[in-house]
């Protein structure tokens, strides 16, 4: 195995472990919040604080890794995840809602460092392997589709009478295994010359049409996914579906998110990144159509699968597009800006998800996503038009 493929394999496995823990957080976060919070409109806040923690740590994480390297940064992120698991476990034992939210924020910080797994894969890949490397790292999350919800079911009553305590203790173990794997990474650090070279001003980089569309795609793809997914377990329980049905829907949603990643990179190489991103936007529109059409299990199940596919095509496509737009010396500030904006959007979406569901209904949550998905589709059409004008021969 070449060094690049070995690193990609480690990163993909670490992604699988990260997403296993994250799927437990997503599946249970709203339910734990509803059980602990006095104000039920704050039920999804523990999921939101994951995203807030991610947002707050994205820029420091990128700057720290520029200084000490990817491996050292990823190890610090894993350590923060273990701290978060310990805090959440104690908060559950003590029935302390706000301490639980504080703990999930630390898990969000772990997630912030892990958001650079895909960029680290791009760092070590040859140009023709770059989009495939990004896709393969995200494909590691397919393991979480089965292990995460299954772990939620196996461990939620493990330490009765404190429901869900076993689930959050399992996150500590999962993260410790990821730390062991990440210690084996071998990714070159920036050279002294690359550290000294600051590259173009950030504003100049961000004004490129491809950068604008890549960030719009990743922000809206992730934000819409968070808005709908965060509310799903609560909405299903509210509509009379059992907990096991909710975990099944989240399981297949994660399959939709990460299953396509095995071939998304190949599709981008063959058909072009903008076509794949547009298919992602259309998938999100199809999701909204299904979820507003009814509240039966089939509506939740099929809609959440399409939600995952839409996220995958927009997020992998947007990430691949972004990596074409900066030099090695510019990557830290561009990646940090992108990740900060994405998770700022996700944090707002997850907070809004619980509020919309509590004040209105499940249909309103989904319809709230519609204008953003339309905007993402229009931005992709705009970039395609710009590129056609650039290559059109002069008359």
C-alpha positions as CSV (number, residue, x, y, z in Angstrom):
1,X,0.0,0.0,0.0
2,X,1.4,3.4,-0.9
3,X,1.8,6.1,1.8
4,X,-1.1,8.1,0.3
5,X,-3.5,5.2,0.3
6,X,-2.4,4.1,3.8
7,X,-3.1,7.6,5.1
8,X,-6.5,7.7,3.3
9,X,-7.4,4.3,4.9
10,X,-6.5,5.6,8.4
11,X,-8.5,8.8,7.8
12,X,-11.5,6.8,6.4
13,X,-11.5,4.5,9.5
14,X,-11.2,7.5,11.8
15,X,-14.1,9.1,9.9
16,X,-16.1,5.9,10.5
17,X,-15.5,6.0,14.2
18,X,-16.2,9.8,14.4
19,X,-19.5,9.4,12.6
20,X,-20.5,6.4,14.8
21,X,-20.2,8.6,17.8
22,X,-21.9,11.5,16.0
23,X,-24.8,9.4,14.9
24,X,-25.3,8.4,18.6
25,X,-25.4,12.1,19.5
26,X,-27.8,12.9,16.7
27,X,-30.1,10.0,17.4
28,X,-30.2,10.6,21.2
29,X,-29.4,14.3,21.6
30,X,-32.9,15.6,21.0
31,X,-34.5,12.9,23.1
32,X,-32.0,13.5,26.0
33,X,-32.6,17.2,25.7
34,X,-36.4,16.8,25.8
35,X,-36.1,14.6,28.9
36,X,-33.7,17.0,30.8
37,X,-34.8,20.5,29.7
38,X,-37.6,22.4,31.5
39,X,-38.3,24.4,28.3
40,X,-39.1,21.8,25.7
41,X,-38.3,24.2,22.8
42,X,-34.7,23.7,23.9
43,X,-34.8,20.0,23.3
44,X,-32.5,20.1,20.3
45,X,-30.0,22.4,21.9
46,X,-27.6,19.6,22.8
47,X,-27.3,18.9,19.1
48,X,-27.0,22.6,18.4
49,X,-24.1,22.9,20.8
50,X,-22.2,20.2,19.0
51,X,-22.4,22.4,15.9
52,X,-21.6,25.6,17.9
53,X,-18.5,23.8,19.3
54,X,-17.5,22.8,15.8
55,X,-18.0,26.4,14.5
56,X,-16.0,28.0,17.3
57,X,-13.1,25.5,17.0
58,X,-12.7,25.4,13.2
59,X,-10.4,28.4,12.7
60,X,-8.2,27.7,15.8
61,X,-8.0,24.0,14.6
62,X,-6.8,25.0,11.2
63,X,-4.3,27.5,12.5
64,X,-3.0,25.0,15.0
65,X,-2.5,22.3,12.4
66,X,-0.7,24.8,10.1
67,X,1.7,25.2,13.0
68,X,2.1,21.7,14.3
69,X,0.9,19.4,11.5
70,X,-2.3,17.4,10.8
71,X,-1.5,14.4,13.0
72,X,-0.9,16.5,16.2
73,X,-4.0,18.5,15.5
74,X,-6.2,15.4,15.0
75,X,-4.8,13.9,18.2
76,X,-5.8,17.0,20.2
77,X,-9.2,16.9,18.6
78,X,-9.7,13.3,19.7
79,X,-8.7,14.2,23.3
80,X,-11.3,16.9,23.3
81,X,-13.9,14.3,22.2
82,X,-13.0,12.1,25.1
83,X,-13.4,15.0,27.5
84,X,-16.8,15.7,26.0
85,X,-17.9,12.1,26.5
86,X,-16.9,12.2,30.1
87,X,-18.8,15.5,30.8
88,X,-21.9,14.2,29.0
89,X,-21.9,10.9,30.9
90,X,-21.7,12.7,34.2
91,X,-24.4,15.2,33.2
92,X,-26.7,12.3,32.4
93,X,-26.0,10.7,35.7
94,X,-26.7,14.1,37.4
95,X,-29.7,14.9,35.2
96,X,-28.1,18.3,34.4
97,X,-29.3,19.7,31.1
98,X,-26.8,22.6,30.8
99,X,-23.8,20.5,31.7
100,X,-24.9,18.0,29.1
101,X,-25.0,20.8,26.5
102,X,-21.5,21.9,27.7
103,X,-20.2,18.3,27.1
104,X,-21.7,18.1,23.6
105,X,-19.9,21.3,22.8
106,X,-16.6,19.6,23.5
107,X,-17.6,16.8,21.1
108,X,-18.3,19.5,18.6
109,X,-14.7,20.7,19.0
110,X,-13.5,17.2,18.2
111,X,-15.7,17.3,15.1
112,X,-14.1,20.6,14.1
113,X,-10.6,18.9,13.9
114,X,-12.1,15.9,12.2
115,X,-13.6,18.2,9.4
116,X,-10.1,18.4,8.1
117,X,-9.8,14.7,7.5
118,X,-11.0,15.1,4.0
119,X,-8.6,18.0,3.3
120,X,-5.8,15.9,4.8
121,X,-6.6,13.2,2.3
122,X,-6.4,15.8,-0.5
123,X,-3.0,16.9,0.8
124,X,-1.5,13.5,0.3
125,X,-3.3,12.5,-3.0
126,X,-2.1,13.0,-6.5
127,X,-4.3,15.4,-8.6
128,X,-6.1,12.6,-10.4
129,X,-6.8,10.8,-7.0
130,X,-7.8,13.9,-5.0
131,X,-11.6,13.8,-5.5
132,X,-11.6,10.1,-5.0
133,X,-9.5,10.4,-1.8
134,X,-12.0,13.0,-0.4
135,X,-14.9,10.7,-1.3
136,X,-13.3,7.6,0.2
137,X,-12.6,9.3,3.5
138,X,-16.3,10.4,3.8
139,X,-17.3,6.9,2.7
140,X,-15.9,5.7,6.0
141,X,-19.0,7.0,7.6
142,X,-21.1,4.2,6.1
143,X,-19.9,2.1,9.0
144,X,-21.7,4.6,11.3
145,X,-25.0,3.9,9.5
146,X,-25.1,0.5,11.0
147,X,-22.9,0.8,14.1
148,X,-24.2,4.1,15.4
149,X,-28.0,3.5,15.6
150,X,-27.3,-0.1,16.6
151,X,-25.1,1.1,19.5
152,X,-27.9,3.5,20.5
153,X,-30.3,0.6,20.8
154,X,-27.9,-1.8,22.6
155,X,-26.5,0.7,25.1
156,X,-29.4,3.1,25.9
157,X,-30.7,0.9,28.8
158,X,-27.3,-0.7,29.7
159,X,-26.9,1.3,32.9
160,X,-30.5,1.7,34.1
161,X,-32.1,3.6,35.7
162,X,-30.0,6.3,33.9
163,X,-31.3,5.9,30.4
164,X,-28.7,6.6,27.6
165,X,-25.7,6.7,30.0
166,X,-24.3,3.6,28.5
167,X,-24.5,5.2,25.0
168,X,-22.4,8.2,26.0
169,X,-19.8,6.1,27.7
170,X,-19.5,4.1,24.5
171,X,-18.6,7.3,22.7
172,X,-15.5,7.6,24.9
173,X,-14.4,4.1,23.9
174,X,-15.0,4.7,20.2
175,X,-13.0,8.0,20.3
176,X,-10.1,6.3,22.1
177,X,-9.8,3.8,19.3
178,X,-9.8,6.6,16.8
179,X,-7.0,8.3,18.7
180,X,-4.9,5.2,18.4
181,X,-5.3,5.0,14.7
182,X,-4.6,8.7,14.2
183,X,-1.3,8.4,15.9
184,X,-0.2,6.2,12.9
185,X,-0.7,9.0,10.3
186,X,2.2,10.2,8.3
187,X,1.3,13.5,6.6
188,X,4.1,15.9,5.8
189,X,4.0,19.2,7.6
190,X,4.2,22.5,5.7
191,X,7.8,23.6,4.9
192,X,9.2,26.7,6.4
193,X,8.8,28.4,3.0
194,X,5.2,27.5,2.8
195,X,4.6,28.8,6.3
196,X,6.2,32.1,5.4
197,X,4.2,32.5,2.2
198,X,0.8,33.8,3.1
199,X,-0.5,33.7,-0.5
200,X,-3.2,35.9,-1.8
201,X,-5.4,38.0,0.5
202,X,-8.4,36.0,1.7
203,X,-10.9,38.4,0.2
204,X,-9.4,37.9,-3.2
205,X,-9.6,34.2,-2.9
206,X,-13.2,34.3,-1.7
207,X,-14.3,36.4,-4.7
208,X,-13.6,33.6,-7.2
209,X,-16.9,32.3,-8.6
210,X,-15.8,28.7,-8.0
211,X,-15.1,29.5,-4.3
212,X,-18.5,31.2,-3.9
213,X,-20.4,28.3,-5.3
214,X,-18.4,25.7,-3.5
215,X,-19.1,27.4,-0.2
216,X,-22.8,27.9,-1.0
217,X,-23.0,24.2,-1.9
218,X,-21.4,23.0,1.3
219,X,-23.2,25.5,3.6
220,X,-26.6,24.8,2.2
221,X,-26.1,21.1,1.8
222,X,-25.0,20.7,5.4
223,X,-27.4,23.3,6.8
224,X,-30.5,21.8,5.2
225,X,-29.4,18.3,6.2
226,X,-29.0,19.5,9.8
227,X,-32.3,21.3,9.9
228,X,-34.3,18.3,8.8
229,X,-32.3,15.5,10.4
230,X,-32.1,17.1,13.9
231,X,-35.9,17.3,14.1
232,X,-36.5,13.8,12.7
233,X,-36.4,11.7,15.9
234,X,-38.6,14.1,17.8
235,X,-41.0,14.5,14.9
236,X,-41.3,10.7,14.5
237,X,-42.0,10.1,18.2
238,X,-44.5,13.0,18.2
239,X,-46.3,11.3,15.3
240,X,-46.6,8.0,17.1
241,X,-43.6,6.1,15.7
242,X,-41.6,4.0,18.2
243,X,-38.0,4.8,19.1
244,X,-36.7,1.8,17.0
245,X,-38.3,3.2,13.9
246,X,-36.6,6.6,14.5
247,X,-33.2,4.9,14.8
248,X,-33.9,2.9,11.6
249,X,-34.7,6.1,9.7
250,X,-31.5,7.8,11.0
251,X,-29.6,4.6,10.1
252,X,-30.8,4.7,6.5
253,X,-30.2,8.5,6.4
254,X,-26.6,7.9,7.2
255,X,-26.4,5.2,4.5
256,X,-27.7,7.9,2.1
257,X,-25.0,10.3,3.4
258,X,-22.0,8.0,3.1
259,X,-23.0,5.1,0.8
260,X,-22.6,7.2,-2.4
261,X,-19.2,8.4,-1.3
262,X,-17.8,5.1,-2.6
263,X,-18.4,6.4,-6.1
264,X,-19.0,10.1,-5.8
265,X,-15.4,10.8,-6.7
266,X,-15.6,8.7,-9.8
267,X,-18.8,10.5,-10.8
268,X,-17.1,13.9,-10.4
269,X,-14.2,12.8,-12.6
270,X,-16.5,11.4,-15.3
271,X,-19.3,13.9,-15.4
272,X,-17.9,17.1,-13.8
273,X,-18.4,18.5,-10.3
274,X,-21.2,20.9,-11.2
275,X,-23.5,18.2,-12.5
276,X,-23.0,16.2,-9.4
277,X,-23.7,19.2,-7.2
278,X,-26.9,19.9,-9.2
279,X,-28.0,16.3,-8.6
280,X,-27.5,16.9,-4.9
281,X,-29.7,20.0,-5.0
282,X,-32.4,18.0,-6.8
283,X,-32.2,15.2,-4.2
284,X,-32.8,17.8,-1.5
285,X,-35.9,19.1,-3.3
286,X,-37.2,15.5,-3.6
287,X,-36.6,15.0,0.1
288,X,-38.7,18.1,0.9
289,X,-41.5,16.8,-1.4
290,X,-41.7,13.5,0.4
291,X,-41.5,14.8,3.9
292,X,-44.2,17.4,3.5
293,X,-46.5,14.8,1.7
294,X,-47.2,12.8,4.9
295,X,-46.0,11.6,8.2
296,X,-46.0,7.9,7.6
297,X,-42.8,5.8,8.2
298,X,-42.2,5.6,4.4
299,X,-42.2,9.4,4.1
300,X,-39.6,9.7,6.8
301,X,-37.5,6.8,5.6
302,X,-37.4,7.7,1.9
303,X,-37.1,11.5,2.5
304,X,-34.2,11.0,4.9
305,X,-32.3,8.8,2.4
306,X,-32.7,11.4,-0.3
307,X,-31.6,14.1,2.3
308,X,-28.4,12.1,2.8
309,X,-27.7,11.7,-0.9
310,X,-28.2,15.4,-1.5
311,X,-25.8,16.2,1.3
312,X,-23.2,13.9,-0.1
313,X,-23.2,15.2,-3.6
314,X,-23.2,18.9,-2.5
315,X,-20.6,18.4,0.2
316,X,-18.2,16.2,-1.7
317,X,-18.7,18.2,-4.8
318,X,-18.3,21.5,-3.0
319,X,-15.1,20.3,-1.2
320,X,-13.6,19.0,-4.5
321,X,-14.4,22.3,-6.2
322,X,-12.8,24.3,-3.3
323,X,-9.5,22.4,-3.4
324,X,-9.0,23.6,-7.0
325,X,-9.0,27.2,-5.9
326,X,-6.0,27.7,-3.5
327,X,-2.3,27.0,-3.1
328,X,-0.7,25.0,-0.3
329,X,0.2,28.2,1.5
330,X,-3.4,29.4,1.3
331,X,-5.1,26.3,2.4
332,X,-5.3,26.9,6.2
333,X,-7.2,30.2,5.9
334,X,-9.5,29.0,3.1
335,X,-10.3,25.7,4.7
336,X,-10.9,27.4,8.1
337,X,-13.2,30.0,6.5
338,X,-15.2,27.3,4.7
339,X,-15.5,25.1,7.8
340,X,-16.5,28.0,10.0
341,X,-19.2,29.2,7.6
342,X,-20.5,25.7,7.1
343,X,-20.8,25.0,10.8
344,X,-22.1,28.4,11.6
345,X,-24.9,27.6,9.2
346,X,-25.4,24.2,10.7
347,X,-25.5,25.6,14.2
348,X,-28.2,28.1,13.2
349,X,-30.1,25.3,11.4
350,X,-30.1,22.9,14.3
351,X,-31.3,25.6,16.7
352,X,-34.0,26.6,14.3
353,X,-35.0,23.0,13.8
354,X,-36.1,22.5,17.4
355,X,-37.8,25.9,17.6
356,X,-39.7,25.5,14.3
357,X,-40.8,22.0,15.3
358,X,-42.0,23.2,18.8
359,X,-43.7,26.3,17.6
360,X,-45.1,25.0,14.3
361,X,-44.8,21.5,12.9
362,X,-42.8,19.0,10.9
363,X,-44.0,20.4,7.6
364,X,-42.8,23.9,8.5
365,X,-39.3,22.6,9.3
366,X,-39.1,21.1,5.8
367,X,-40.6,24.0,3.9
368,X,-38.1,26.3,5.7
369,X,-35.4,24.6,3.7
370,X,-36.9,25.1,0.3
371,X,-35.7,28.6,-0.6
372,X,-32.1,27.7,0.4
373,X,-32.1,24.6,-1.8
374,X,-33.4,26.6,-4.7
375,X,-30.7,29.2,-4.2
376,X,-28.0,26.5,-4.2
377,X,-29.3,25.2,-7.5
378,X,-29.3,28.6,-9.1
379,X,-25.8,29.3,-7.9
380,X,-24.6,26.1,-9.6
381,X,-26.3,27.2,-12.8
382,X,-24.6,30.6,-12.6
383,X,-21.1,29.1,-12.2
384,X,-21.8,26.8,-15.2
385,X,-22.8,29.9,-17.2
386,X,-19.6,31.8,-16.1
387,X,-17.4,28.9,-17.1
388,X,-19.0,28.6,-20.5
389,X,-18.5,32.3,-21.1
390,X,-14.8,31.9,-20.2
391,X,-14.2,29.2,-22.7
392,X,-16.3,30.6,-25.5
393,X,-14.1,31.6,-28.4
394,X,-14.0,35.2,-29.4
395,X,-16.0,36.1,-32.5
